[in-house]
Amino acid sequence: MTQKYYFVCSIGPVQDFIQTARTSQDLWFGSWLLSELSKAAAKALQGHELIFPAPQEPEDLAPRSEMDVTNKVVATISGDPQTLGEAMEKAVKTRLMELAKDSFNEAKRKGQFDRDLAEKQVAALTEFYWAAAPLEKGYEHARKRAEALLAARKNTRDFGQAQGVAGLPKSSLDGWRESVLFPSKKDAPYWMFRADKGEALSGIDLMKRWGERSGETFISTTDVAAIPFIESLDARIGKAKRMEFQEKAAALLAKYSGSGETPGTMFYVDRLAQLVEDDKRPEDFRAAYAKLRDEYDIKGEPSPYYALLLADGDNMGRTIDALTQQSQHSELSKALSAFAPEAKKIILAAGGVPVYVGGDDVLALLPLESALTC
């Protein structure tokens, strides 16, 4: 008779991704990337009894599906845990390099960077830990044993030899990986790669900055803040006229600056003037911009503020520990999986943008006027 096990794995790094996110795009793509890696790990467990996550359909675990998965995967399995753990780790690394390739292909359209170094940094990124315990003494005994083993393994740090490259500047986001952007006397190569002036990006940073989901990058926080103003403008002058103004404002900015901006930013004169190069006379830009605003009857300016919604279920660990049967954990997992799409609907209905909704965690950006309602 084949031995059955309680199997649990953890995929990271989580804190590193959060701490090194400087833009909403970084945080959004980093969160989604971890979810994609967790889905790849969970998909490698198909044929066994998945507990966390709880996909409703096999397609839920497909790459780029709508389902968000936390970085912890739990199942009861039959067969050799070592073989399964190795297969899951391979699936995670394969998915990571697929996403890195997509991001780097997008970035390469803008200019040259050290792609070999970037890919090496990404390949060394993942933390994959797993533990298993036989079910012969019951589900709860096996669960406690495996969870204790996983915690011990995660606390047993791996200290590999540093693989630094002499003479290269460090990433300005994490401070220890080398930048993959080639040094230049001008700032142009930096903004071309969606980096601020003087901002050095590692391969990990570049992957997040250029990552896409379904062909889209994340909405700018400026665009979120501008939503109420744009809605009032559409009601007053019409959507077509408002969009035409944004297009002409972008064309005007292009005459004075090599740096592009998002559509919502076209209503913030001070932000646009900051982008104008000194030798191209910012005062001339301001005068031309004011004339364009008058032409389209643009009055006032959007609020610069937006809301950040952060929600987290209380006592989840205690709730999980209080349930002693696999069927109970499966039902809880299904409930959490059902919560996520409903939470997304509420956020979108309020004009917000979900950054991450998975398990009992929610992170979203919202216009000020709809934040409390949401």
Solvent accessible surface area in square Angstrom, and as a share of the most:
residue,aa,sasa,rsa
1,M,235,1.05
2,T,83,0.48
3,Q,70,0.31
4,K,75,0.32
5,Y,45,0.17
6,Y,5,0.02
7,F,0,0.00
8,V,0,0.00
9,C,0,0.00
10,S,7,0.05
11,I,1,0.00
12,G,7,0.06
13,P,14,0.09
14,V,48,0.28
15,Q,112,0.50
16,D,36,0.19
17,F,5,0.02
18,I,90,0.45
19,Q,138,0.61
20,T,14,0.08
21,A,27,0.21
22,R,130,0.48
23,T,51,0.30
24,S,25,0.16
25,Q,17,0.08
26,D,1,0.00
27,L,44,0.22
28,W,18,0.06
29,F,3,0.01
30,G,2,0.02
31,S,22,0.14
32,W,8,0.03
33,L,0,0.00
34,L,18,0.09
35,S,1,0.01
36,E,2,0.01
37,L,1,0.01
38,S,0,0.00
39,K,3,0.01
40,A,16,0.13
41,A,0,0.00
42,A,0,0.00
43,K,92,0.39
44,A,34,0.26
45,L,0,0.00
46,Q,77,0.34
47,G,83,0.80
48,H,56,0.25
49,E,84,0.37
50,L,37,0.18
51,I,1,0.00
52,F,32,0.13
53,P,14,0.09
54,A,11,0.09
55,P,36,0.22
56,Q,123,0.55
57,E,99,0.44
58,P,85,0.54
59,E,116,0.52
60,D,36,0.19
61,L,2,0.01
62,A,32,0.25
63,P,71,0.45
64,R,87,0.32
65,S,25,0.16
66,E,144,0.64
67,M,33,0.15
68,D,19,0.10
69,V,4,0.02
70,T,50,0.29
71,N,46,0.24
72,K,77,0.33
73,V,0,0.00
74,V,5,0.03
75,A,0,0.00
76,T,2,0.01
77,I,2,0.01
78,S,51,0.33
79,G,27,0.26
80,D,78,0.41
81,P,16,0.10
82,Q,93,0.41
83,T,85,0.49
84,L,22,0.11
85,G,1,0.01
86,E,97,0.44
87,A,48,0.37
88,M,0,0.00
89,E,59,0.26
90,K,148,0.63
91,A,30,0.24
92,V,0,0.00
93,K,88,0.37
94,T,68,0.40
95,R,21,0.08
96,L,1,0.01
97,M,64,0.29
98,E,76,0.34
99,L,2,0.01
100,A,0,0.00
101,K,118,0.50
102,D,64,0.33
103,S,2,0.01
104,F,0,0.00
105,N,60,0.31
106,E,39,0.17
107,A,0,0.00
108,K,104,0.44
109,R,190,0.69
110,K,101,0.43
111,G,21,0.20
112,Q,122,0.54
113,F,13,0.05
114,D,43,0.22
115,R,54,0.20
116,D,101,0.52
117,L,22,0.11
118,A,0,0.00
119,E,58,0.26
120,K,143,0.60
121,Q,17,0.08
122,V,0,0.00
123,A,55,0.42
124,A,86,0.66
125,L,8,0.04
126,T,22,0.13
127,E,66,0.30
128,F,24,0.10
129,Y,25,0.10
130,W,70,0.24
131,A,8,0.06
132,A,20,0.16
133,A,2,0.01
134,P,52,0.33
135,L,34,0.17
136,E,128,0.57
137,K,146,0.62
138,G,33,0.32
139,Y,29,0.11
140,E,35,0.16
141,H,94,0.42
142,A,0,0.00
143,R,13,0.05
144,K,121,0.51
145,R,131,0.48
146,A,0,0.00
147,E,39,0.18
148,A,58,0.45
149,L,65,0.32
150,L,6,0.03
151,A,52,0.40
152,A,58,0.45
153,R,88,0.32
154,K,75,0.32
155,N,113,0.58
156,T,83,0.48
157,R,145,0.53
158,D,101,0.52
159,F,184,0.77
160,G,72,0.69
161,Q,159,0.71
162,A,93,0.72
163,Q,148,0.66
164,G,56,0.54
165,V,64,0.37
166,A,104,0.81
167,G,82,0.78
168,L,58,0.29
169,P,63,0.39
170,K,96,0.41
171,S,2,0.01
172,S,48,0.31
173,L,23,0.11
174,D,28,0.14
175,G,50,0.48
176,W,155,0.54
177,R,24,0.09
178,E,8,0.04
179,S,4,0.03
180,V,1,0.01
181,L,5,0.02
182,F,102,0.43
183,P,92,0.58
184,S,56,0.36
185,K,210,0.89
186,K,150,0.63
187,D,62,0.32
188,A,35,0.27
189,P,35,0.22
190,Y,29,0.11
191,W,98,0.34
192,M,59,0.26
193,F,4,0.02
194,R,97,0.35
195,A,5,0.04
196,D,95,0.49
197,K,162,0.68
198,G,60,0.58
199,E,6,0.03
200,A,10,0.08
201,L,0,0.00
202,S,0,0.00
203,G,0,0.00
204,I,4,0.02
205,D,2,0.01
206,L,0,0.00
207,M,0,0.00
208,K,0,0.00
209,R,8,0.03
210,W,11,0.04
211,G,1,0.01
212,E,45,0.20
213,R,55,0.20
214,S,93,0.60
215,G,60,0.58
216,E,116,0.52
217,T,54,0.31
218,F,19,0.08
219,I,58,0.29
220,S,27,0.17
221,T,37,0.21
222,T,42,0.24
223,D,20,0.10
224,V,0,0.00
225,A,5,0.04
226,A,0,0.00
227,I,37,0.19
228,P,37,0.23
229,F,30,0.13
230,I,27,0.13
231,E,98,0.44
232,S,66,0.42
233,L,4,0.02
234,D,37,0.19
235,A,93,0.72
236,R,115,0.42
237,I,30,0.15
238,G,27,0.26
239,K,121,0.51
240,A,82,0.64
241,K,80,0.34
242,R,26,0.09
243,M,85,0.38
244,E,78,0.35
245,F,0,0.00
246,Q,14,0.06
247,E,116,0.52
248,K,89,0.38
249,A,1,0.00
250,A,45,0.35
251,A,57,0.44
252,L,25,0.12
253,L,3,0.02
254,A,71,0.55
255,K,146,0.62
256,Y,37,0.14
257,S,6,0.04
258,G,37,0.36
259,S,29,0.19
260,G,60,0.57
261,E,52,0.23
262,T,44,0.25
263,P,82,0.52
264,G,1,0.01
265,T,1,0.01
266,M,3,0.01
267,F,0,0.00
268,Y,17,0.07
269,V,34,0.19
270,D,79,0.41
271,R,103,0.37
272,L,0,0.00
273,A,9,0.07
274,Q,135,0.60
275,L,31,0.15
276,V,7,0.04
277,E,75,0.34
278,D,128,0.66
279,D,121,0.63
280,K,83,0.35
281,R,131,0.48
282,P,39,0.25
283,E,91,0.41
284,D,57,0.29
285,F,1,0.00
286,R,102,0.37
287,A,66,0.51
288,A,35,0.27
289,Y,2,0.01
290,A,50,0.38
291,K,154,0.65
292,L,19,0.10
293,R,37,0.13
294,D,114,0.59
295,E,107,0.48
296,Y,9,0.04
297,D,54,0.28
298,I,9,0.04
299,K,135,0.57
300,G,49,0.47
301,E,80,0.36
302,P,8,0.05
303,S,52,0.34
304,P,89,0.56
305,Y,146,0.56
306,Y,84,0.32
307,A,17,0.13
308,L,112,0.56
309,L,53,0.26
310,L,135,0.67
311,A,42,0.33
312,D,97,0.50
313,G,29,0.28
314,D,120,0.62
315,N,86,0.44
316,M,42,0.19
317,G,47,0.45
318,R,177,0.65
319,T,53,0.31
320,I,46,0.23
321,D,82,0.42
322,A,76,0.59
323,L,42,0.21
324,T,66,0.39
325,Q,103,0.46
326,Q,45,0.20
327,S,69,0.44
328,Q,69,0.31
329,H,2,0.01
330,S,25,0.16
331,E,105,0.47
332,L,31,0.15
333,S,3,0.02
334,K,95,0.40
335,A,59,0.46
336,L,32,0.16
337,S,29,0.19
338,A,60,0.46
339,F,88,0.37
340,A,10,0.07
341,P,65,0.41
342,E,93,0.42
343,A,9,0.07
344,K,33,0.14
345,K,122,0.52
346,I,97,0.49
347,I,4,0.02
348,L,109,0.54
349,A,93,0.72
350,A,20,0.15
351,G,30,0.29
352,G,5,0.05
353,V,31,0.18
354,P,25,0.16
355,V,6,0.03
356,Y,36,0.14
357,V,0,0.00
358,G,0,0.00
359,G,15,0.14
360,D,33,0.17
361,D,54,0.28
362,V,9,0.05
363,L,26,0.13
364,A,0,0.00
365,L,7,0.03
366,L,0,0.00
367,P,3,0.02
368,L,94,0.47
369,E,122,0.55
370,S,21,0.13
371,A,23,0.18
372,L,180,0.90
373,T,122,0.71
374,C,39,0.24
